[in-house]
Structures are given as C-alpha cells and as structure tokens.
C-alpha cells in the first residue's frame, strides 16, 4: 500500500490534531482512525472504492466533518477523539 498512487481533488478534512490533506498527488493510503465506520483500505473498502471517492468531490472522503466531535457522521454517530485522521485509510496500530 505504500506505493499506492492517488490524487486529492480538494482538501480532505482531518481532525483538529492534524492538518487537512491538501489538493495534490499522494503515494500511500492516508492514515486514519476509520475503525468507527469500518473504512479500512483495502480490508473493508476496495482500492476501487477509495479511488472513486477521491475523484468525487461530494464523497464522504471530502465532506465528513470529522474535526468536530459533536457533528453527526453520515452513519448517525459522533466522531470521538483526536485520533481520527481521515474518513478512509489505515491505522498503524
């Protein structure tokens, strides 16, 4: 996954403990705490789904407000903690 190439077409929201992922080309899957939505790439989310989301400015990758713990996710729960890095990704634990 470290050689996986993709492009962000707009900034990807991150938590208050990290900066937004800027527009541009990336190598590797973004770090996240996707455990709340089972959004791990490629375990629960295929590479194709991730790439589709990265090319769609209206996808949850770009629109979920994960920095605000009181905001509701698209799945109806609140994000908690500062460890949620982005909507899809991997956790290094």
C-alpha positions in Angstrom: 0.0 0.0 0.0 3.0 2.3 0.3 3.3 2.5 -3.5 -0.4 3.2 -4.0 -0.8 6.4 -6.0 -3.9 8.6 -5.9 -4.8 12.3 -6.1 -6.9 14.6 -3.9 -9.1 16.9 -6.0 -9.8 19.1 -3.0 -8.6 19.3 0.6 -9.6 16.2 2.7 -10.9 17.2 6.2 -8.9 15.9 9.1 -9.1 16.2 12.8 -8.1 19.2 14.9 -4.9 17.4 15.8 -3.8 17.1 12.1 -3.8 19.4 9.1 -6.1 18.9 6.1 -4.7 16.8 3.3 -4.1 19.4 0.5 -5.0 19.1 -3.1 -2.4 17.1 -5.0 -0.9 13.7 -5.7 -0.1 11.2 -3.0 1.7 7.9 -2.6 0.2 5.6 0.1 -3.2 5.3 1.8 -4.0 8.2 4.2 -3.6 7.5 7.9 -7.0 7.4 9.7 -9.0 6.0 12.5 -11.6 4.5 10.2 -12.5 1.9 12.8 -15.7 3.7 13.5 -17.1 3.1 10.0 -15.1 0.0 9.1 -13.5 2.0 6.3 -10.1 0.4 6.1 -8.5 0.4 2.6 -8.2 -2.4 1.2 -9.7 -4.6 4.0 -13.2 -3.1 4.2 -13.0 -0.6 1.3 -11.6 -1.7 -2.0 -9.0 0.3 -3.8 -11.6 1.0 -6.5 -14.0 2.5 -3.9 -11.2 4.6 -2.4 -10.2 5.9 -5.9 -13.8 6.6 -6.8 -14.2 8.6 -3.6 -11.0 10.5 -4.2 -12.3 11.6 -7.7 -15.8 12.6 -6.4 -15.8 16.0 -4.6 -19.1 15.1 -3.0 -17.9 11.8 -1.4 -17.7 11.3 2.3 -13.9 11.4 2.0 -14.2 15.2 1.4 -17.5 16.0 3.1 -17.5 14.3 6.5 -16.8 16.8 9.3 -14.5 14.6 11.5 -12.8 17.5 13.2 -16.0 18.4 15.2 -16.7 15.7 17.8 -20.3 17.0 18.1 -21.1 16.6 14.4 -23.0 13.6 13.2 -21.5 11.3 10.6 -23.3 10.0 7.6 -23.9 6.9 9.6 -25.5 8.7 12.6 -22.8 8.6 15.2 -20.5 11.3 16.6 -16.8 11.1 15.9 -14.8 11.0 19.2 -11.2 11.7 20.0 -8.4 13.3 18.1 -7.2 10.1 16.5 -9.5 10.1 13.5 -7.2 11.2 10.7 -9.4 10.9 7.7 -12.5 9.0 6.5 -10.8 6.1 4.7 -7.4 4.8 5.5 -5.3 2.6 7.6 -4.4 2.6 11.3 -0.8 1.9 12.2 -1.6 0.0 15.4 
